[in-house]
Structures are given as structure tokens and as C-alpha cells.
């Protein structure tokens, strides 16, 4: 993740904790490896918990960029 985008680790952690996307998909979307996503989540998750933030899981699940595109295309504007 880019150093000029300091919020990216928090964003990917929340998306991962909501179980919206696999680490592989998050890596594709953010231009990094799944291992980078895993490390970010391991670092950020305990901080969120320490601050009292609990992230609920979602019913939506995405595995590929086309899954995300299909989901977004099906939503009314």
C-alpha cells in the first residue's frame, strides 16, 4: 500500500473483517500482495479492538473484481 495513502491499511482491515472480500481480491484492488493485506490486518485489527471498534460481518461476499462490478451495477443510482 502506498505511503501517501495512510488510511489504506485501516480500510482494507475493515473490508476484510466485514468479510466482504478475500485478501487476494483486496490485494488486486489495492495493487499489493495478499500477504501485505494480511500484515495490515494483523497490525490494525488489535488497534481497532483496543479503541472499542467492533466490525460486523456483511452478507455480501466478493472474490473477483467482476463480482464487485456486478454488485455495483445491480444497485440503483
Rosetta constraint file for C-alpha pairs under 8 A:
AtomPair CA 1 CA 5 HARMONIC 7.29 0.50
AtomPair CA 1 CA 8 HARMONIC 6.68 0.50
AtomPair CA 1 CA 9 HARMONIC 7.46 0.50
AtomPair CA 1 CA 30 HARMONIC 6.64 0.50
AtomPair CA 1 CA 31 HARMONIC 7.14 0.50
AtomPair CA 1 CA 32 HARMONIC 6.20 0.50
AtomPair CA 1 CA 36 HARMONIC 7.68 0.50
AtomPair CA 2 CA 6 HARMONIC 7.44 0.50
AtomPair CA 2 CA 8 HARMONIC 7.86 0.50
AtomPair CA 7 CA 11 HARMONIC 6.20 0.50
AtomPair CA 8 CA 12 HARMONIC 6.06 0.50
AtomPair CA 9 CA 13 HARMONIC 6.05 0.50
AtomPair CA 9 CA 37 HARMONIC 7.56 0.50
AtomPair CA 9 CA 40 HARMONIC 5.28 0.50
AtomPair CA 9 CA 41 HARMONIC 6.98 0.50
AtomPair CA 9 CA 44 HARMONIC 6.97 0.50
AtomPair CA 10 CA 14 HARMONIC 6.23 0.50
AtomPair CA 10 CA 40 HARMONIC 7.72 0.50
AtomPair CA 10 CA 41 HARMONIC 7.74 0.50
AtomPair CA 10 CA 44 HARMONIC 6.30 0.50
AtomPair CA 11 CA 15 HARMONIC 6.20 0.50
AtomPair CA 12 CA 16 HARMONIC 5.91 0.50
AtomPair CA 12 CA 26 HARMONIC 6.87 0.50
AtomPair CA 12 CA 37 HARMONIC 6.88 0.50
AtomPair CA 12 CA 40 HARMONIC 7.66 0.50
AtomPair CA 12 CA 41 HARMONIC 7.19 0.50
AtomPair CA 13 CA 17 HARMONIC 5.96 0.50
AtomPair CA 13 CA 37 HARMONIC 7.67 0.50
AtomPair CA 13 CA 40 HARMONIC 6.77 0.50
AtomPair CA 13 CA 41 HARMONIC 4.71 0.50
AtomPair CA 13 CA 44 HARMONIC 6.64 0.50
AtomPair CA 13 CA 45 HARMONIC 6.66 0.50
AtomPair CA 14 CA 18 HARMONIC 6.08 0.50
AtomPair CA 14 CA 55 HARMONIC 6.71 0.50
AtomPair CA 15 CA 19 HARMONIC 6.38 0.50
AtomPair CA 15 CA 20 HARMONIC 5.70 0.50
AtomPair CA 15 CA 21 HARMONIC 6.65 0.50
AtomPair CA 16 CA 20 HARMONIC 6.17 0.50
AtomPair CA 16 CA 21 HARMONIC 6.00 0.50
AtomPair CA 16 CA 22 HARMONIC 6.86 0.50
AtomPair CA 16 CA 23 HARMONIC 7.04 0.50
AtomPair CA 16 CA 41 HARMONIC 7.63 0.50
AtomPair CA 17 CA 55 HARMONIC 6.31 0.50
AtomPair CA 17 CA 56 HARMONIC 7.41 0.50
AtomPair CA 17 CA 57 HARMONIC 6.54 0.50
AtomPair CA 18 CA 55 HARMONIC 6.28 0.50
AtomPair CA 18 CA 56 HARMONIC 5.71 0.50
AtomPair CA 18 CA 57 HARMONIC 3.88 0.50
AtomPair CA 18 CA 58 HARMONIC 5.24 0.50
AtomPair CA 19 CA 57 HARMONIC 5.76 0.50
AtomPair CA 19 CA 58 HARMONIC 6.24 0.50
AtomPair CA 19 CA 60 HARMONIC 7.86 0.50
AtomPair CA 19 CA 61 HARMONIC 6.59 0.50
AtomPair CA 20 CA 57 HARMONIC 7.70 0.50
AtomPair CA 20 CA 58 HARMONIC 6.26 0.50
AtomPair CA 20 CA 59 HARMONIC 7.72 0.50
AtomPair CA 20 CA 60 HARMONIC 5.80 0.50
AtomPair CA 20 CA 61 HARMONIC 4.68 0.50
AtomPair CA 20 CA 62 HARMONIC 5.79 0.50
AtomPair CA 21 CA 25 HARMONIC 6.10 0.50
AtomPair CA 21 CA 26 HARMONIC 6.40 0.50
AtomPair CA 21 CA 61 HARMONIC 5.87 0.50
AtomPair CA 21 CA 62 HARMONIC 4.73 0.50
AtomPair CA 21 CA 63 HARMONIC 5.86 0.50
AtomPair CA 22 CA 26 HARMONIC 6.29 0.50
AtomPair CA 22 CA 62 HARMONIC 6.92 0.50
AtomPair CA 22 CA 63 HARMONIC 5.80 0.50
AtomPair CA 23 CA 27 HARMONIC 6.01 0.50
AtomPair CA 23 CA 34 HARMONIC 4.96 0.50
AtomPair CA 23 CA 35 HARMONIC 7.87 0.50
AtomPair CA 23 CA 37 HARMONIC 6.08 0.50
AtomPair CA 23 CA 38 HARMONIC 6.93 0.50
AtomPair CA 24 CA 28 HARMONIC 6.34 0.50
AtomPair CA 24 CA 33 HARMONIC 7.11 0.50
AtomPair CA 24 CA 34 HARMONIC 4.91 0.50
AtomPair CA 24 CA 63 HARMONIC 7.82 0.50
AtomPair CA 25 CA 29 HARMONIC 6.18 0.50
AtomPair CA 25 CA 34 HARMONIC 7.88 0.50
AtomPair CA 25 CA 62 HARMONIC 7.71 0.50
AtomPair CA 25 CA 63 HARMONIC 5.90 0.50
AtomPair CA 25 CA 64 HARMONIC 5.78 0.50
AtomPair CA 25 CA 65 HARMONIC 6.90 0.50
AtomPair CA 26 CA 30 HARMONIC 6.01 0.50
AtomPair CA 26 CA 34 HARMONIC 7.16 0.50
AtomPair CA 26 CA 37 HARMONIC 7.02 0.50
AtomPair CA 27 CA 31 HARMONIC 5.60 0.50
AtomPair CA 27 CA 32 HARMONIC 4.65 0.50
AtomPair CA 27 CA 33 HARMONIC 4.87 0.50
AtomPair CA 27 CA 34 HARMONIC 5.02 0.50
AtomPair CA 27 CA 36 HARMONIC 7.51 0.50
AtomPair CA 27 CA 37 HARMONIC 6.32 0.50
AtomPair CA 28 CA 32 HARMONIC 6.44 0.50
AtomPair CA 28 CA 33 HARMONIC 7.34 0.50
AtomPair CA 29 CA 65 HARMONIC 7.52 0.50
AtomPair CA 32 CA 36 HARMONIC 6.32 0.50
AtomPair CA 32 CA 37 HARMONIC 7.44 0.50
AtomPair CA 33 CA 37 HARMONIC 6.65 0.50
AtomPair CA 34 CA 38 HARMONIC 6.16 0.50
AtomPair CA 35 CA 39 HARMONIC 6.17 0.50
AtomPair CA 36 CA 40 HARMONIC 6.17 0.50
AtomPair CA 37 CA 41 HARMONIC 6.17 0.50
AtomPair CA 38 CA 42 HARMONIC 6.14 0.50
AtomPair CA 39 CA 43 HARMONIC 6.21 0.50
AtomPair CA 40 CA 44 HARMONIC 6.00 0.50
AtomPair CA 41 CA 45 HARMONIC 5.54 0.50
AtomPair CA 42 CA 46 HARMONIC 7.18 0.50
AtomPair CA 43 CA 47 HARMONIC 7.24 0.50
AtomPair CA 44 CA 48 HARMONIC 6.29 0.50
AtomPair CA 45 CA 49 HARMONIC 6.30 0.50
AtomPair CA 46 CA 50 HARMONIC 6.04 0.50
AtomPair CA 47 CA 51 HARMONIC 6.27 0.50
AtomPair CA 48 CA 52 HARMONIC 6.39 0.50
AtomPair CA 48 CA 53 HARMONIC 5.14 0.50
AtomPair CA 48 CA 54 HARMONIC 7.30 0.50
AtomPair CA 49 CA 53 HARMONIC 5.26 0.50
AtomPair CA 49 CA 54 HARMONIC 6.40 0.50
AtomPair CA 62 CA 67 HARMONIC 5.53 0.50
AtomPair CA 62 CA 68 HARMONIC 6.15 0.50
AtomPair CA 63 CA 67 HARMONIC 6.47 0.50
AtomPair CA 64 CA 68 HARMONIC 6.81 0.50
AtomPair CA 65 CA 69 HARMONIC 6.31 0.50
AtomPair CA 66 CA 70 HARMONIC 5.97 0.50
AtomPair CA 67 CA 71 HARMONIC 6.19 0.50
AtomPair CA 68 CA 72 HARMONIC 6.17 0.50
AtomPair CA 69 CA 73 HARMONIC 6.02 0.50
AtomPair CA 70 CA 74 HARMONIC 6.26 0.50
AtomPair CA 71 CA 75 HARMONIC 6.77 0.50
